[in-house]
Amino acid sequence: MPVLVANQPELGKTTEKRLSIQADLNGFSFSVIEESRKKVLYLFKSDFNWDKGHTDIFLRHVDNCIKSQPILKKPYSSVDIIYDTHKYVLIPRQLYKKGEELQYLTKLYTLDDLEEIDIVDVASEEIVIIFAVNSTLLHMLRESQPSFRIFPAIYPVMIHSSDFSEINKIFFKYIKGEASIIIYEDKRLAFCNNFPAQHFNTALYYLFLALKQVQFNPEQTTIFVSGSIPESEISNITKYFSRVRYLRNVEIPLQDANSEMQLSLLTFSL
């Protein structure tokens, strides 16, 4: 069932609530949260995934989903889009030159015809993230929500990294096809990158490559996992890391491990 939480009687006046929407390889999902009570009032997860080789099919599913969910058309106090893309570049703020976003991004990636460029300033890191977004998806969302903010999926992790008190911490996300690794030494960003990974062992290879680069001791490192990682593979991770946890918002926990794994970013305020 796509609707995981439906506290409809409590929705009330949505202008006092926050709407967060997520598009990643797991599919299309969204949440409605009442910040004052730190409570999820509505949580939706699509029953379709995003095959990057067939984005047109994914977009058709999203369009049908948006049209079938009247709750997406209501007014909210804020609307945030979390868009998972591997096409991003981090630029130190002092080196960033406005107007050169295309040059920055195309040095590393080939952009599709239907991709547009967006930017977000991460004040806590003094960096600017330049990233590519599917313009068709944004157009669909604007039909229901004319005004919203959009962020790459690495952004919520970055601005909330200090919520986690551990010194050496790795945020490891894996969904078949892609792995994302963000590493912090206390409050210092030490590593951030995405890698193609059709198999979990490939993702693990990149994880240990990143670990070697930052020279962390696995026994003194906490790894926060998210995405779609089977329990058996999480058990494998515990063979190397003494502390393995789900990435979760302790103030707004979700109802089960699978939801925490795939949807926790929807609970963080941006």
VOKE-255503 format. One record per residue: residue number from 0; x, z, y of N, C-alpha, C in turn. Coordinates in nm, 3 decimals, padded with zeros to 5 digits. Layout:
N
ATOM    k      npx      npz      npy     capx     capz     capy      cpx      cpz      cpy
ATOM  NUM        X        Z        Y        X        Z        Y        X        Z        Y
...
***
This chain:
270
ATOM    k      npx      npz      npy     capx     capz     capy      cpx      cpz      cpy
ATOM    0   00.086   00.000  -00.120   00.000   00.000   00.000   00.089   00.000   00.125
ATOM    1   00.076  -00.100   00.210   00.163  -00.109   00.329   00.151   00.008   00.425
ATOM    2   00.030   00.065   00.444   00.013   00.177   00.536   00.054   00.305   00.464
ATOM    3   00.162   00.368   00.510   00.214   00.487   00.445   00.158   00.616   00.504
ATOM    4   00.131   00.614   00.635   00.071   00.729   00.703  -00.038   00.676   00.795
ATOM    5  -00.155   00.737   00.792  -00.264   00.690   00.876  -00.346   00.808   00.925
ATOM    6  -00.298   00.877   01.025  -00.371   00.988   01.087  -00.459   00.933   01.200
ATOM    7  -00.552   00.845   01.163  -00.633   00.776   01.264  -00.708   00.869   01.358
ATOM    8  -00.769   00.978   01.309  -00.842   01.066   01.401  -00.752   01.126   01.510
ATOM    9  -00.621   01.134   01.480  -00.529   01.196   01.575  -00.466   01.097   01.672
ATOM   10  -00.493   00.969   01.652  -00.431   00.870   01.740  -00.478   00.887   01.884
ATOM   11  -00.608   00.903   01.901  -00.661   00.930   02.034  -00.615   00.829   02.137
ATOM   12  -00.569   00.880   02.250  -00.525   00.796   02.361  -00.382   00.750   02.334
ATOM   13  -00.367   00.624   02.298  -00.235   00.575   02.257  -00.137   00.563   02.374
ATOM   14  -00.186   00.567   02.496  -00.097   00.558   02.611  -00.004   00.679   02.620
ATOM   15  -00.032   00.780   02.540   00.054   00.899   02.536   00.146   00.898   02.414
ATOM   16   00.144   00.788   02.336   00.221   00.779   02.213   00.331   00.673   02.226
ATOM   17   00.425   00.679   02.131   00.536   00.583   02.128   00.519   00.489   02.008
ATOM   18   00.534   00.361   02.033   00.530   00.260   01.927   00.671   00.207   01.903
ATOM   19   00.717   00.215   01.778   00.847   00.160   01.740   00.826   00.056   01.631
ATOM   20   00.889  -00.060   01.648   00.875  -00.171   01.554   01.014  -00.206   01.500
ATOM   21   01.020  -00.233   01.370   01.149  -00.266   01.308   01.138  -00.396   01.228
ATOM   22   01.238  -00.483   01.246   01.248  -00.605   01.166   01.387  -00.608   01.104
ATOM   23   01.391  -00.603   00.970   01.519  -00.611   00.899   01.497  -00.677   00.764
ATOM   24   01.599  -00.679   00.680   01.587  -00.746   00.551   01.482  -00.681   00.461
ATOM   25   01.447  -00.556   00.488   01.341  -00.489   00.413   01.202  -00.540   00.453
ATOM   26   01.194  -00.611   00.565   01.067  -00.665   00.610   01.031  -00.625   00.751
ATOM   27   00.903  -00.599   00.774   00.848  -00.567   00.905   00.777  -00.432   00.896
ATOM   28   00.809  -00.342   00.986   00.749  -00.208   00.982   00.730  -00.155   01.124
ATOM   29   00.645  -00.055   01.137   00.627   00.009   01.268   00.570   00.149   01.252
ATOM   30   00.588   00.227   01.356   00.537   00.364   01.357   00.476   00.396   01.492
ATOM   31   00.379   00.485   01.490   00.324   00.544   01.613   00.354   00.693   01.607
ATOM   32   00.421   00.743   01.708   00.468   00.882   01.706   00.421   00.956   01.831
ATOM   33   00.375   01.077   01.809   00.343   01.166   01.920   00.464   01.256   01.944
ATOM   34   00.535   01.229   02.052   00.660   01.299   02.079   00.640   01.449   02.101
ATOM   35   00.531   01.486   02.166   00.511   01.627   02.201   00.502   01.715   02.077
ATOM   36   00.447   01.659   01.968   00.434   01.736   01.844   00.534   01.692   01.738
ATOM   37   00.619   01.594   01.773   00.716   01.541   01.678   00.646   01.501   01.547
ATOM   38   00.542   01.421   01.560   00.459   01.389   01.445   00.435   01.239   01.433
ATOM   39   00.448   01.188   01.309   00.416   01.048   01.282   00.266   01.037   01.260
ATOM   40   00.201   00.957   01.345   00.056   00.940   01.334   00.019   00.815   01.255
ATOM   41   00.109   00.719   01.253   00.083   00.595   01.180   00.216   00.536   01.138
ATOM   42   00.225   00.495   01.012   00.348   00.435   00.961   00.312   00.320   00.869
ATOM   43   00.367   00.205   00.900   00.336   00.083   00.825   00.464   00.018   00.776
ATOM   44   00.464  -00.025   00.651   00.576  -00.099   00.592   00.520  -00.222   00.521
ATOM   45   00.568  -00.339   00.557   00.516  -00.462   00.497   00.549  -00.469   00.349
ATOM   46   00.471  -00.549   00.276   00.499  -00.571   00.134   00.579  -00.699   00.113
ATOM   47   00.637  -00.753   00.220   00.724  -00.870   00.211   00.859  -00.836   00.273
ATOM   48   00.963  -00.903   00.224   01.098  -00.884   00.275   01.138  -01.003   00.361
ATOM   49   01.258  -00.998   00.415   01.309  -01.106   00.499   01.426  -01.172   00.427
ATOM   50   01.401  -01.290   00.375   01.507  -01.373   00.317   01.562  -01.459   00.430
ATOM   51   01.687  -01.434   00.471   01.743  -01.505   00.586   01.751  -01.655   00.563
ATOM   52   01.744  -01.697   00.436   01.741  -01.840   00.407   01.605  -01.902   00.429
ATOM   53   01.503  -01.818   00.447   01.365  -01.866   00.467   01.299  -01.785   00.578
ATOM   54   01.361  -01.785   00.694   01.309  -01.708   00.807   01.171  -01.756   00.849
ATOM   55   01.145  -01.886   00.830   01.014  -01.940   00.868   00.902  -01.873   00.788
ATOM   56   00.926  -01.845   00.661   00.826  -01.778   00.579   00.807  -01.634   00.626
ATOM   57   00.919  -01.567   00.655   00.912  -01.431   00.707   00.830  -01.426   00.835
ATOM   58   00.853  -01.519   00.926   00.782  -01.520   01.054   00.632  -01.544   01.035
ATOM   59   00.596  -01.627   00.939   00.453  -01.648   00.911   00.389  -01.519   00.862
ATOM   60   00.461  -01.449   00.776   00.409  -01.320   00.728   00.394  -01.220   00.843
ATOM   61   00.494  -01.215   00.931   00.489  -01.123   01.045   00.371  -01.158   01.134
ATOM   62   00.350  -01.286   01.160   00.239  -01.329   01.245   00.105  -01.283   01.185
ATOM   63   00.088  -01.301   01.056  -00.035  -01.257   00.990  -00.049  -01.105   00.996
ATOM   64   00.064  -01.038   00.983   00.064  -00.891   00.987   00.022  -00.840   01.125
ATOM   65   00.078  -00.898   01.228   00.045  -00.857   01.365  -00.105  -00.878   01.393
ATOM   66  -00.157  -00.992   01.348  -00.298  -01.024   01.372  -00.392  -00.932   01.294
ATOM   67  -00.344  -00.878   01.183  -00.430  -00.794   01.099  -00.418  -00.645   01.132
ATOM   68  -00.332  -00.610   01.228  -00.309  -00.471   01.264  -00.350  -00.448   01.411
ATOM   69  -00.477  -00.417   01.437  -00.523  -00.396   01.575  -00.444  -00.288   01.649
ATOM   70  -00.388  -00.195   01.573  -00.314  -00.084   01.635  -00.193  -00.135   01.713
ATOM   71  -00.142  -00.253   01.678  -00.028  -00.311   01.749  -00.066  -00.365   01.887
ATOM   72  -00.194  -00.380   01.911  -00.240  -00.435   02.038  -00.278  -00.328   02.140
ATOM   73  -00.273  -00.202   02.100  -00.311  -00.094   02.190  -00.200  -00.066   02.291
ATOM   74  -00.232  -00.004   02.405  -00.129   00.031   02.504  -00.058   00.160   02.465
ATOM   75   00.074   00.165   02.490   00.155   00.281   02.456   00.242   00.323   02.573
ATOM   76   00.289   00.445   02.567   00.378   00.494   02.673   00.511   00.419   02.671
ATOM   77   00.556   00.381   02.550   00.677   00.299   02.538   00.669   00.221   02.408
ATOM   78   00.732   00.104   02.408   00.736   00.019   02.289   00.880  -00.026   02.270
ATOM   79   00.935   00.006   02.153   01.074  -00.030   02.122   01.079  -00.118   01.998
ATOM   80   01.162  -00.221   02.004   01.185  -00.309   01.891   01.327  -00.283   01.838
ATOM   81   01.338  -00.253   01.710   01.468  -00.236   01.645   01.491  -00.359   01.559
ATOM   82   01.586  -00.440   01.599   01.608  -00.570   01.533   01.744  -00.569   01.463
ATOM   83   01.740  -00.585   01.332   01.865  -00.579   01.255   01.930  -00.717   01.251
ATOM   84   02.046  -00.728   01.312   02.119  -00.854   01.315   02.267  -00.828   01.293
ATOM   85   02.332  -00.920   01.221   02.478  -00.908   01.206   02.550  -00.980   01.319
ATOM   86   02.472  -01.053   01.400   02.532  -01.129   01.509   02.537  -01.043   01.635
ATOM   87   02.640  -00.964   01.647   02.658  -00.882   01.766   02.806  -00.865   01.794
ATOM   88   02.835  -00.828   01.917   02.973  -00.800   01.956   02.972  -00.682   02.052
ATOM   89   03.070  -00.593   02.037   03.083  -00.477   02.125   03.191  -00.506   02.228
ATOM   90   03.156  -00.490   02.355   03.250  -00.516   02.464   03.267  -00.389   02.546
ATOM   91   03.391  -00.342   02.565   03.410  -00.227   02.656   03.350  -00.258   02.792
ATOM   92   03.282  -00.160   02.849   03.210  -00.184   02.974   03.301  -00.236   03.085
ATOM   93   03.425  -00.185   03.090   03.514  -00.227   03.198   03.562  -00.371   03.182
ATOM   94   03.545  -00.427   03.060   03.588  -00.566   03.035   03.471  -00.664   03.035
ATOM   95   03.351  -00.610   03.034   03.232  -00.695   03.025   03.209  -00.771   03.156
ATOM   96   03.184  -00.902   03.143   03.155  -00.986   03.258   03.015  -01.045   03.242
ATOM   97   02.927  -01.006   03.332   02.790  -01.053   03.326   02.786  -01.205   03.341
ATOM   98   02.704  -01.269   03.261   02.692  -01.414   03.266   02.774  -01.485   03.159
ATOM   99   02.860  -01.409   03.089   02.946  -01.470   02.987   02.904  -01.428   02.846
ATOM  100   02.779  -01.384   02.832   02.731  -01.336   02.703   02.740  -01.443   02.594
ATOM  101   02.704  -01.566   02.629   02.709  -01.675   02.530   02.851  -01.697   02.480
ATOM  102   02.947  -01.694   02.570   03.087  -01.714   02.531   03.135  -01.602   02.440
ATOM  103   03.099  -01.478   02.472   03.138  -01.365   02.388   03.087  -01.383   02.245
ATOM  104   02.959  -01.417   02.234   02.895  -01.419   02.103   02.936  -01.541   02.019
ATOM  105   02.947  -01.656   02.083   02.978  -01.778   02.008   03.126  -01.787   01.968
ATOM  106   03.207  -01.696   02.015   03.345  -01.689   01.964   03.347  -01.640   01.820
ATOM  107   03.241  -01.568   01.781   03.234  -01.510   01.648   03.126  -01.571   01.560
ATOM  108   03.018  -01.620   01.621   02.903  -01.665   01.543   02.850  -01.798   01.593
ATOM  109   02.784  -01.868   01.502   02.708  -01.988   01.538   02.563  -01.947   01.554
ATOM  110   02.508  -01.972   01.670   02.370  -01.932   01.695   02.273  -02.040   01.650
ATOM  111   02.160  -01.996   01.593   02.056  -02.090   01.554   01.980  -02.137   01.677
ATOM  112   01.908  -02.247   01.662   01.833  -02.304   01.775   01.730  -02.207   01.831
ATOM  113   01.673  -02.124   01.743   01.567  -02.034   01.786   01.616  -01.892   01.812
ATOM  114   01.746  -01.877   01.835   01.800  -01.746   01.868   01.832  -01.738   02.016
ATOM  115   01.801  -01.624   02.074   01.836  -01.598   02.213   01.925  -01.476   02.220
ATOM  116   01.987  -01.457   02.334   02.086  -01.350   02.348   02.027  -01.237   02.432
ATOM  117   02.051  -01.115   02.387   02.010  -00.997   02.463   02.128  -00.901   02.471
ATOM  118   02.118  -00.804   02.561   02.227  -00.707   02.577   02.168  -00.567   02.592
ATOM  119   02.249  -00.468   02.554   02.211  -00.330   02.576   02.337  -00.252   02.610
ATOM  120   02.326  -00.164   02.707   02.438  -00.082   02.751   02.432   00.052   02.678
ATOM  121   02.540   00.086   02.608   02.548   00.215   02.539   02.633   00.306   02.626
ATOM  122   02.567   00.381   02.713   02.638   00.461   02.813   02.732   00.563   02.750
ATOM  123   02.688   00.625   02.639   02.769   00.729   02.576   02.901   00.676   02.522
ATOM  124   02.905   00.546   02.489   03.026   00.486   02.434   03.101   00.402   02.537
ATOM  125   03.038   00.382   02.654   03.094   00.296   02.758   03.120   00.155   02.705
ATOM  126   03.023   00.106   02.627   03.033  -00.030   02.576   02.901  -00.104   02.599
ATOM  127   02.909  -00.234   02.592   02.791  -00.320   02.600   02.779  -00.394   02.467
ATOM  128   02.659  -00.393   02.409   02.634  -00.468   02.287   02.564  -00.597   02.324
ATOM  129   02.624  -00.709   02.284   02.563  -00.840   02.302   02.517  -00.886   02.164
ATOM  130   02.391  -00.925   02.151   02.339  -00.957   02.018   02.237  -01.071   02.023
ATOM  131   02.221  -01.136   01.908   02.128  -01.249   01.897   01.996  -01.202   01.838
ATOM  132   01.886  -01.260   01.887   01.751  -01.223   01.843   01.671  -01.351   01.820
ATOM  133   01.586  -01.349   01.720   01.499  -01.464   01.695   01.391  -01.471   01.801
ATOM  134   01.390  -01.577   01.878   01.298  -01.588   01.992   01.153  -01.605   01.947
ATOM  135   01.129  -01.666   01.831   00.992  -01.683   01.781   00.930  -01.548   01.751
ATOM  136   01.009  -01.460   01.691   00.959  -01.324   01.662   00.923  -01.252   01.791
ATOM  137   01.008  -01.263   01.891   00.980  -01.196   02.018   00.854  -01.251   02.083
ATOM  138   00.835  -01.382   02.074   00.715  -01.444   02.131   00.589  -01.389   02.062
ATOM  139   00.593  -01.376   01.929   00.479  -01.320   01.857   00.447  -01.178   01.903
ATOM  140   00.552  -01.098   01.918   00.531  -00.959   01.957   00.479  -00.948   02.100
ATOM  141   00.524  -01.037   02.188   00.479  -01.033   02.328   00.331  -01.063   02.342
ATOM  142   00.275  -01.133   02.246   00.132  -01.162   02.253   00.050  -01.034   02.238
ATOM  143   00.107  -00.935   02.167   00.038  -00.806   02.151   00.091  -00.700   02.246
ATOM  144   00.221  -00.705   02.273   00.286  -00.607   02.361   00.371  -00.683   02.464
ATOM  145   00.314  -00.713   02.581   00.386  -00.794   02.681   00.515  -00.730   02.729
ATOM  146   00.524  -00.598   02.721   00.643  -00.529   02.772   00.701  -00.439   02.664
ATOM  147   00.828  -00.461   02.630   00.896  -00.377   02.533   01.045  -00.383   02.556
ATOM  148   01.116  -00.288   02.494   01.261  -00.288   02.495   01.309  -00.328   02.356
ATOM  149   01.420  -00.401   02.351   01.471  -00.443   02.220   01.614  -00.395   02.203
ATOM  150   01.643  -00.347   02.081   01.774  -00.291   02.050   01.822  -00.343   01.915
ATOM  151   01.953  -00.364   01.899   02.005  -00.393   01.765   01.999  -00.267   01.680
ATOM  152   01.996  -00.282   01.549   01.978  -00.167   01.460   02.093  -00.067   01.465
ATOM  153   02.210  -00.110   01.514   02.321  -00.016   01.525   02.302   00.080   01.643
ATOM  154   02.217   00.043   01.739   02.202   00.123   01.862   02.146   00.263   01.836
ATOM  155   02.036   00.279   01.760   01.985   00.416   01.737   02.088   00.507   01.673
ATOM  156   02.168   00.452   01.582   02.272   00.533   01.518   02.374   00.579   01.621
ATOM  157   02.414   00.488   01.708   02.516   00.521   01.808   02.469   00.630   01.903
ATOM  158   02.350   00.618   01.956   02.308   00.714   02.057   02.267   00.848   01.996
ATOM  159   02.245   00.850   01.864   02.208   00.976   01.798   02.318   01.028   01.707
ATOM  160   02.436   00.968   01.711   02.545   01.012   01.623   02.582   01.158   01.649
ATOM  161   02.570   01.201   01.773   02.605   01.340   01.806   02.503   01.441   01.754
ATOM  162   02.386   01.392   01.707   02.287   01.482   01.647   02.338   01.539   01.515
ATOM  163   02.437   01.473   01.458   02.492   01.513   01.330   02.625   01.583   01.356
ATOM  164   02.633   01.709   01.319   02.744   01.795   01.360   02.874   01.772   01.284
ATOM  165   02.869   01.695   01.177   02.989   01.672   01.097   03.098   01.602   01.179
ATOM  166   03.223   01.628   01.144   03.336   01.567   01.216   03.357   01.423   01.170
ATOM  167   03.390   01.406   01.042   03.407   01.271   00.987   03.274   01.226   00.927
ATOM  168   03.215   01.121   00.985   03.083   01.078   00.936   03.075   00.926   00.932
ATOM  169   03.015   00.878   00.826   02.997   00.734   00.806   02.848   00.706   00.791
ATOM  170   02.799   00.611   00.868   02.660   00.566   00.855   02.664   00.433   00.780
ATOM  171   02.616   00.437   00.657   02.629   00.324   00.565   02.490   00.272   00.528
ATOM  172   02.462   00.150   00.571   02.333   00.088   00.541   02.355  -00.033   00.452
ATOM  173   02.278  -00.039   00.344   02.288  -00.154   00.255   02.149  -00.203   00.217
ATOM  174   02.124  -00.330   00.242   02.008  -00.401   00.191   02.064  -00.528   00.127
ATOM  175   02.020  -00.561   00.009   02.079  -00.675  -00.062   02.098  -00.793   00.032
ATOM  176   02.223  -00.832   00.050   02.258  -00.941   00.140   02.346  -00.896   00.254
ATOM  177   02.341  -00.767   00.286   02.415  -00.723   00.405   02.446  -00.572   00.399
ATOM  178   02.564  -00.539   00.448   02.604  -00.398   00.461   02.645  -00.372   00.605
ATOM  179   02.606  -00.257   00.656   02.642  -00.214   00.791   02.717  -00.082   00.781
ATOM  180   02.832  -00.075   00.850   02.915   00.046   00.843   02.952   00.089   00.985
ATOM  181   02.915   00.212   01.019   02.949   00.271   01.148   03.017   00.404   01.121
ATOM  182   03.135   00.423   01.177   03.214   00.543   01.147   03.247   00.617   01.276
ATOM  183   03.227   00.749   01.270   03.259   00.835   01.384   03.357   00.943   01.341
ATOM  184   03.453   00.970   01.427   03.537   01.088   01.416   03.494   01.182   01.525
ATOM  185   03.415   01.281   01.489   03.346   01.368   01.585   03.258   01.280   01.675
ATOM  186   03.289   01.272   01.803   03.207   01.190   01.893   03.270   01.055   01.925
ATOM  187   03.382   01.024   01.861   03.453   00.900   01.889   03.414   00.791   01.789
ATOM  188   03.369   00.677   01.841   03.338   00.563   01.756   03.468   00.504   01.704
ATOM  189   03.486   00.506   01.572   03.611   00.460   01.513   03.597   00.323   01.445
ATOM  190   03.473   00.286   01.408   03.455   00.159   01.335   03.309   00.119   01.343
ATOM  191   03.285  -00.012   01.357   03.147  -00.063   01.357   03.151  -00.211   01.319
ATOM  192   03.086  -00.244   01.206   03.084  -00.385   01.164   02.978  -00.406   01.058
ATOM  193   02.938  -00.532   01.042   02.847  -00.574   00.936   02.918  -00.672   00.844
ATOM  194   02.877  -00.672   00.716   02.942  -00.757   00.618   02.839  -00.820   00.525
ATOM  195   02.861  -00.945   00.485   02.772  -01.004   00.384   02.798  -00.939   00.250
ATOM  196   02.691  -00.902   00.179   02.708  -00.832   00.051   02.585  -00.855  -00.036
ATOM  197   02.593  -00.951  -00.124   02.481  -00.978  -00.215   02.470  -00.871  -00.322
ATOM  198   02.581  -00.804  -00.351   02.581  -00.702  -00.454   02.634  -00.570  -00.397
ATOM  199   02.585  -00.460  -00.453   02.622  -00.330  -00.400   02.772  -00.304  -00.414
ATOM  200   02.833  -00.352  -00.520   02.977  -00.333  -00.538   03.057  -00.398  -00.425
ATOM  201   03.005  -00.509  -00.373   03.070  -00.574  -00.258   03.060  -00.485  -00.135
ATOM  202   02.943  -00.425  -00.117   02.924  -00.332  -00.005   03.019  -00.213  -00.016
ATOM  203   03.036  -00.162  -00.139   03.128  -00.050  -00.161   03.271  -00.090  -00.129
ATOM  204   03.306  -00.213  -00.163   03.441  -00.262  -00.132   03.466  -00.255   00.018
ATOM  205   03.370  -00.303   00.097   03.386  -00.299   00.242   03.386  -00.156   00.295
ATOM  206   03.308  -00.070   00.230   03.304   00.070   00.271   03.442   00.135   00.256
ATOM  207   03.507   00.113   00.142   03.638   00.173   00.120   03.747   00.105   00.203
ATOM  208   03.726  -00.022   00.234   03.820  -00.091   00.324   03.814  -00.028   00.463
ATOM  209   03.692   00.000   00.511   03.674   00.065   00.642   03.729   00.207   00.639
ATOM  210   03.706   00.277   00.528   03.756   00.414   00.513   03.909   00.417   00.522
ATOM  211   03.972   00.319   00.459   04.118   00.310   00.463   04.167   00.283   00.604
ATOM  212   04.092   00.200   00.676   04.133   00.164   00.812   04.132   00.286   00.905
ATOM  213   04.031   00.371   00.891   04.021   00.488   00.979   04.095   00.609   00.922
ATOM  214   04.144   00.594   00.799   04.225   00.698   00.734   04.151   00.831   00.720
ATOM  215   04.026   00.823   00.672   03.948   00.942   00.644   03.968   00.984   00.499
ATOM  216   03.966   01.114   00.476   03.967   01.168   00.341   03.821   01.175   00.293
ATOM  217   03.786   01.105   00.184   03.647   01.106   00.137   03.592   01.246   00.111
ATOM  218   03.679   01.338   00.069   03.634   01.473   00.040   03.601   01.553   00.165
ATOM  219   03.643   01.502   00.281   03.614   01.568   00.408   03.527   01.481   00.496
ATOM  220   03.454   01.390   00.433   03.371   01.294   00.506   03.227   01.302   00.457
ATOM  221   03.133   01.300   00.549   02.991   01.293   00.514   02.943   01.150   00.533
ATOM  222   02.874   01.098   00.433   02.821   00.963   00.442   02.668   00.969   00.446
ATOM  223   02.611   00.903   00.547   02.466   00.898   00.566   02.420   00.759   00.523
ATOM  224   02.333   00.754   00.421   02.293   00.626   00.364   02.153   00.587   00.411
ATOM  225   02.133   00.455   00.418   02.001   00.401   00.454   01.993   00.258   00.402
ATOM  226   01.875   00.199   00.415   01.855   00.062   00.370   01.770   00.056   00.245
ATOM  227   01.827   00.001   00.138   01.759  -00.005   00.008   01.864   00.015  -00.101
ATOM  228   01.902   00.139  -00.120   02.006   00.172  -00.218   01.942   00.247  -00.333
ATOM  229   01.948   00.194  -00.455   01.889   00.263  -00.571   01.954   00.399  -00.592
ATOM  230   01.878   00.490  -00.651   01.930   00.625  -00.678   02.056   00.621  -00.764
ATOM  231   02.060   00.526  -00.859   02.178   00.517  -00.945   02.303   00.484  -00.865
ATOM  232   02.288   00.402  -00.760   02.403   00.366  -00.678   02.442   00.482  -00.585
ATOM  233   02.343   00.558  -00.540   02.375   00.677  -00.460   02.455   00.776  -00.545
ATOM  234   02.419   00.785  -00.673   02.496   00.872  -00.764   02.640   00.825  -00.774
ATOM  235   02.660   00.693  -00.773   02.796   00.639  -00.777   02.874   00.678  -00.653
ATOM  236   02.807   00.678  -00.537   02.874   00.714  -00.412   02.922   00.859  -00.417
ATOM  237   02.842   00.945  -00.482   02.880   01.086  -00.488   03.006   01.109  -00.572
ATOM  238   03.046   01.010  -00.647   03.172   01.023  -00.723   03.293   01.019  -00.630
ATOM  239   03.272   00.958  -00.511   03.384   00.941  -00.418   03.373   01.030  -00.295
ATOM  240   03.249   01.059  -00.254   03.226   01.140  -00.135   03.159   01.271  -00.175
ATOM  241   03.209   01.380  -00.124   03.154   01.511  -00.162   03.020   01.538  -00.093
ATOM  242   02.996   01.471   00.020   02.871   01.495   00.093   02.801   01.361   00.120
ATOM  243   02.689   01.339   00.053   02.610   01.217   00.071   02.468   01.257   00.109
ATOM  244   02.420   01.205   00.221   02.287   01.241   00.270   02.212   01.117   00.313
ATOM  245   02.080   01.128   00.314   01.999   01.021   00.373   02.011   01.030   00.524
ATOM  246   02.008   00.914   00.590   01.998   00.914   00.735   01.854   00.951   00.770
ATOM  247   01.837   01.065   00.837   01.701   01.108   00.870   01.701   01.182   01.004
ATOM  248   01.587   01.177   01.066   01.563   01.253   01.188   01.507   01.389   01.147
ATOM  249   01.586   01.494   01.161   01.543   01.626   01.112   01.420   01.677   01.187
ATOM  250   01.399   01.627   01.309   01.283   01.671   01.387   01.155   01.602   01.340
ATOM  251   01.168   01.482   01.284   01.051   01.407   01.240   01.079   01.353   01.100
ATOM  252   01.073   01.437   00.998   01.100   01.391   00.862   00.987   01.304   00.809
ATOM  253   01.021   01.213   00.719   00.920   01.129   00.654   00.886   01.188   00.517
ATOM  254   00.784   01.131   00.454   00.723   01.199   00.340   00.799   01.186   00.208
ATOM  255   00.885   01.085   00.194   00.955   01.069   00.068   01.089   01.002   00.092
ATOM  256   01.175   01.004  -00.011   01.311   00.953   00.001   01.314   00.804   00.032
ATOM  257   01.223   00.728  -00.030   01.222   00.583  -00.006   01.188   00.551   00.138
ATOM  258   01.092   00.624   00.195   01.057   00.604   00.336   01.173   00.643   00.426
ATOM  259   01.239   00.755   00.394   01.356   00.797   00.472   01.463   00.690   00.469
ATOM  260   01.485   00.634   00.352   01.589   00.534   00.334   01.564   00.410   00.420
ATOM  261   01.440   00.363   00.422   01.410   00.236   00.486   01.359   00.246   00.629
ATOM  262   01.297   00.359   00.664   01.221   00.363   00.789   01.263   00.471   00.887
ATOM  263   01.368   00.544   00.859   01.404   00.659   00.943   01.434   00.620   01.087
ATOM  264   01.487   00.500   01.110   01.519   00.459   01.248   01.395   00.456   01.337
ATOM  265   01.278   00.436   01.276   01.155   00.431   01.353   01.117   00.565   01.414
ATOM  266   01.177   00.672   01.367   01.141   00.805   01.417   01.227   00.850   01.534
ATOM  267   01.341   00.786   01.555   01.433   00.829   01.662   01.388   00.774   01.797
ATOM  268   01.391   00.860   01.898   01.359   00.815   02.033   01.476   00.734   02.089
ATOM  269   01.444   00.631   02.164   01.546   00.543   02.219   01.539   00.540   02.372
***
